Structures are given as C-alpha cells and as structure tokens.
Amino acid sequence: MGAADPQAPNTPVRQSLAGSSMKGTPQGLPPKHRSSAPGNQAGKPELRPSAPAPSCPPLPSANVISAPQNFVAAKPASHSNSGQLERLPSVEHSSSNGVSVPMSGASRPTSAAVNGKPTSAFVAVTSSYRVNVDEKLRHGRPETIPEVRQHVNHVQAMAFAKETEKLADDVMVLKRERNSLLSDKQLLLVNKRRLEAVLAKILGLKGLEGLEDDDPGAAKGKAGSNAMKAKMLKVLDDSKALDNKLSASGGAAAGMTIMEAEATMLEMHSRLADRESTINKLEGELNYRKTQAAAQATSLQKQLAEAQAEAAGLRVRKAELEGQLEAQVSELSSKIAKLTSQLEATSTKLTSDTAAFTASIEALKKQVASLEAEKAAAVARIAELEATIAVRDATVSELTAEKNRRAVEDAKRAEAEAKAAAEAAAKAAEEAAKAAEEAAAKAAAEAEAALQEAMRQAFAVEAQTAAIADTSSIAVALHIEAEAVAAAIAAEEAAAAAAAAAEAAAAAEAAAAEEARMAPAREAAVEEAAAVAVAVAADAAADEAFAQLAIRLESERNAELVAARARLAALAATITDLEYKVSADIKEFAAKSDELLNAKEEALTAAKKKAAEEKKALEKAAAEVKAALEAEKAALEAEKAAAEERAAKLGKEKADLSGRVTELEAALKAKAAQIKQMEQQLMALERDIKDLTALMNQKKGFCG
C-alpha cells in the first residue's frame, strides 16, 4: 500500500455506478471550488462549516495522537494544515438557481426559497401549467363570469401540477448530488493516502509494504517512541484492513451515504416548503379572485343602475312626447273644426249659383277635350319618331357589323402578310431590313395620305350630314356615313400593313442580335461548368481528410474515456464503509418525513376542499347575479320595445294627421280660389245688373 491510488476490482455494480455518474454529470457547468483540495494555500480561511456531520466523525490525525513528552515529531508535510489533517469538504446542495446550500443539520432550509430565490421544486410546481388560457386572461384581470370561472380553473391547474415534472426536476437534483458525492469520495481517498504517506514518512519507512515485516514485540521494549510507533503501525494496519475490506466487498453493498441522506432530507424539507408556499399562493390567488368577483359584481350593479336610470329617462322622455303629441292633436282638432266650418260656409256659398257653375264646368270640359286631342296627336308624333329612330339604329348596327367583319378580314390578311414578311426577313436580314425601312417609309406616307384623305372625306361627310339634317333626309345621311366609315377602314388597313412590315423587319434584326449575344454566354457556361467540377473534386478530397482526422480523434477520446471510468470505479469502493453508519439516521428521518408529509397532505386536502366549496358558492352567487341581470335586461328591453312601438305608432298618427292637415289646407286653398273667382263673377253680375237697372230706368224715363 503506497501513495498511489489502489486498483479496486472492477465489479459490475461499480461499472454501473461509474457510468451513471459520468452520464449524470452536467457538461455545461463549471467545477465547484473546494477549499480542501490539494494544492491550496496554507492559512486560507475555511469556507465550509467547521464542525463535521454528527454521523461522520473525522479521521484521527497523526499529530493529535497521544505521545510522550520526550518524543520529537518529524516536520509535517507542506500540504498539512498546521500539523493537522485538512477537513474533508461537506456535501453541498446546488439548487437549480445556482445557490449553494450547506448540508449540515444546523443549516437546513425551512422555506421554499434560498437566499430569496425559489428552489427547483417550487419552479416545477408553478411551471407545470397545461390549461389553455388566452393572453387576455393570463395577463389581465377577468371582467365577466366565464373569465372568472376560467381563471379559477387555471389556479386549480397550477395547484394540481403533474407529479412527473416535479420528479424529473428531483432526478436532476439527485444526479448533481451524486456527482458531488463522487467528488467528496475522491477527496476522502486522497486524504487517506496523504495520511498514510505522512505516517510512513514519520516511521522512516520506504513504503507501506515494509510495515508488515516489523516485529511488534520490539515496540514493547521501548517506552518512548515505540508506543507512538505502535499506534502508527496500528493505524496503518487498520487502513490496510479497510482497503482489503473494500476490495473484498466490492460495490455490491453500495447504498445511500450520509451526504445522500442529508441531500434527501434537504429535498424533503424543500418539497414541504414548496407545498406550503403553493398553498399560501393558492389562498392568496383565491382571495384575489374573490376580490375580482366582488369588483365584477359591483361593476354589474353599477351597469344595472345606469340601465335603470336610462330607462327612467326614457320613461320621462316618453311622457314628454305623449304630452307634445296630445297638444298637437288638440291643436290639429281645432284647426280641422275651423276648416270644416269654413268648408261648410264655402259650400253654402257655392250652391247659391248652380247655373253659373254648371256653365263654367261645361266650358272647362270642352277645354279638357281639346287638350286630350292635342295629347293624342303628340303621342302619335312621338311613336312615328321612335319608329324612325329604330330604323336608323338597325341600319347603324348593320354598318357596324360590316365594319367589324372587314376589320377582322383585314387583320387576318395583315397577319398573313406579316408572317410572310418575317420568313423573308429571316432568310435575308439585311435586305429585308432595308426593304422594310423603305416599305415602312412608303407605307407611312401612304397611311398619312390616306389619313388626310379620310379626314377630308370625314369633314365632307360631316358637312353633308349637316345638310342632310337640315333637309331631314336620314337615308342619305346614313349612306354618306357608311362611305366615310369605309374610307376610314381603308386608311386603317394601310397603316396596319405598314406597321406589320416594320415589326417583321425589327424581329429579324432582334433574332440576329440575340444569336450574336448568346454565343459568348454559351462558352462562358462551359468554362464555368469545368471550374465547378474541379472545385467539387477538391472539396471531396478535403472532406475525406477531415473524416480520417475525426475518426482518429474519436478513437483517442474513447481510450481516455475508458481510463477515466476505470479510475472512477476504483474511487467508488471507499463509500461502502459509510453505508452502515447512516441507516438509523435514514430510518428516523424517513419516519419524520412521512409524518410531516401526511400532515401537510391533510392540510392541503382541507385547503382544496375549502377552496372548492368557496368556488361553488362564488359560482352560485355569480349565476344568481347573472340571472337577475338577464331578467332585468329582458324587462328593460321589453319596456324599451314597447316605448319604441308606442313612439312609432304616435309618429305614424302624427304623420297621418300632418298629411290630412296638408290635404285639408290644399282643399281649403282650392276652395278659397274658387270662392274668390265666384266673388269676382258675382261682382261682374252685380255690375251687369246695375247697368241693366240703369238702362231700364233710362228707358222708363224716355218712355215717361
């Protein structure tokens, strides 16, 4: 036995432990600093708790063992801490938020947060929400009863989170704790080897194997140094026996260590605190929802009061409108009575001279008959003009159809000529271009001449049309218009033929230019394809070399991994002696944890039951308020509909009365006009009577 690491037997259990520790180690986390690791500066303050765990007493040091007064100890090694062994690091619990918590019994957390931050279990409980909630409900307060109900369901879903997600978080925490325990195990083994080296150096031996050949009886003959030497030899023998025991037992009895027990205890406390915080949060959320429901009920009551005030205003307005309508009806009734009396007086007045009125009516009838005869003559004239217009429209339609047919034929003929010109231009591009330019110039001149001729003919046609319009000769005008249209069509055909020839020449030139332009492009494409083939071959060679390098690096990494697993399997053997020391503590902790869990579960069940009862009461109250509001709303809508119906009825009656008053006023005006006319006739009759009376008196005077 020496300072080198012992090679423990590589059992299947140790292989599984080493593999799981390697797999569970987080790859992206930096290694934690430990003050007890070899190589630290002497005199650096210890950041760990000074007292070790109660169930794990420290190993005896070499300088603390009782020694005689005349014994002078050798100078300790440079890595010792003032002649004493360095304290082993305690297990730390790293939560998901990165805060390190000591695992000693005096510093166990009792709440769901460490240093003011939530633990991983609390985050797992509060983040396991799986109910579909819209953004309005999640980030704003509910405003209606369905939104309140949906928010309550959201709170319950948060309370009854899935256990699997919490267990997943617990598994990650346990993996981190296992990695921490493996590191502590390695440090423990290193300290053990350092202790053996110090004892071997003190005894002046070359190696731990030479201690077995020493005679134990020789130590009894010396009173001073032999006692210390015997104790040192006993310590080394115990260490060797421990190594033999660990090597013989292997990793079959591997179980939970003190650090694992403390980690489990801390996790249990954390979970209990998380449940308490969740219950408190749910109670606060329930109180908040109650407050929100009360606010919603107050808002609904306010809306109901506003609706009632509006209904009262509508009732007052209805009463005002009814009063106004009654006043208008009374006023119209008085007007109707007055107009009726006036009508009766007028009728009495009109019936006084029936003969005169009859003669006037006969004269008016004759005028009406003459007007009807004139109207019939006008209707006959209109029918004659409409027939003439229909004939003209038919003639124009025929001419238009003929014009369109000729245009289609000319277009086909021009297209055929254009195709022939294009074929001729393809055979001889230059000659066709020159001929096309000449033809285009000639055609343009001809088209311009034809256009001028067409314009001149159009002006002549317009003049003739004006003359024909003056003489009312529609047939001649249509004939002249047809000639003008034919001339315009001929001019358009000539222009189209010239344009087709020009287009054919341009197409031939474009084809020749395109052929000349595409030749360099084809050559460049061939060169580019060759360059691309060369680049692809170079890339393939580079990829092959990179693949060979990757294979070699992978083989080296696998070899290093196998060596690391072997070292971890050797370190896993030191944990077996601590298994038997913590069984009682684990059982006691398990009993206490079960009691606490049962109490918390009962409290949580009672809180859930109470929350469910309060929710039912709240839903019942909300349903009653909703029913009352709906009934009040229906009553208000019925009253509003009745008021609107009555207002519509009153408006209709008002419109009828207004129309009747208007008719009576028109009849009154007509009667007034007739009365005025009859008064004028009566005045004329009175004048005639006076004249006749005077004439008769004059005749009587002459006779007398």
Secondary structure, 3 states (H helix, E strand, C coil): CCCCCCCCCCCHHHHHHHHHHHHHCCCCCCCCCCCCCCCCCCCCCCCCCCCCCCCCCCCCCCCCCCCCCCCCCCCCCCCCECCECCCCCCCEEECCCCCEEECCHHHCCCCCEECCEECHHHHHHHCCCCCCCCHHHHHCCCCCHHHHHHHHHHHHHHHCCCHHHHHHHHHHHHHHHHHHHHHHHHHHHHHHHHHHHHHHHHHCCCCHHHHHHCCHHHHHHCCCHHHHHHHHHHHHHHHHHHHHHHHHHCCCCCCCCHHHHHHHHHHHHHHHHHHHHHHHHHHHHHHHHHHHHHHHHHHHHHHHHHHHHHHHHHHHHHHHHHHHHHHHHHHHHHHHHHHHHHHHHHHHHHCCCHHHHHHHHHHHHHHHHHHHHHHHHHHHHHHHHHHHHHHHHHHHHHHHHHHHHHHHHHHHHHHHHHHHHHHHHHHCHHHHHHHHHHHHHHHHHHHHHHHHHHHHHHHHHHHHHHHHHHHCCHHHHHHHHHHHHHHHHHHHHHHHHHHHHHHHHHHHHHHHHHHHHHHHHHHHHHHHHHHHHHHHHHHHHHHHHHHHHHHHHHHHHHHHHHHHHHHHHHHHHHHHHHCCCCHHHHHHHHHHHHHHHHHHHHHHHHHHHHHHHHHHHHHHHHHHHHHHHHHHHHHHHHHHHHHHHHHHHHHHHHHHHHHHHHHHHHHHHHHHHHHHHHHHHHHHHHHHHHHHHHHHHHHHHHHC
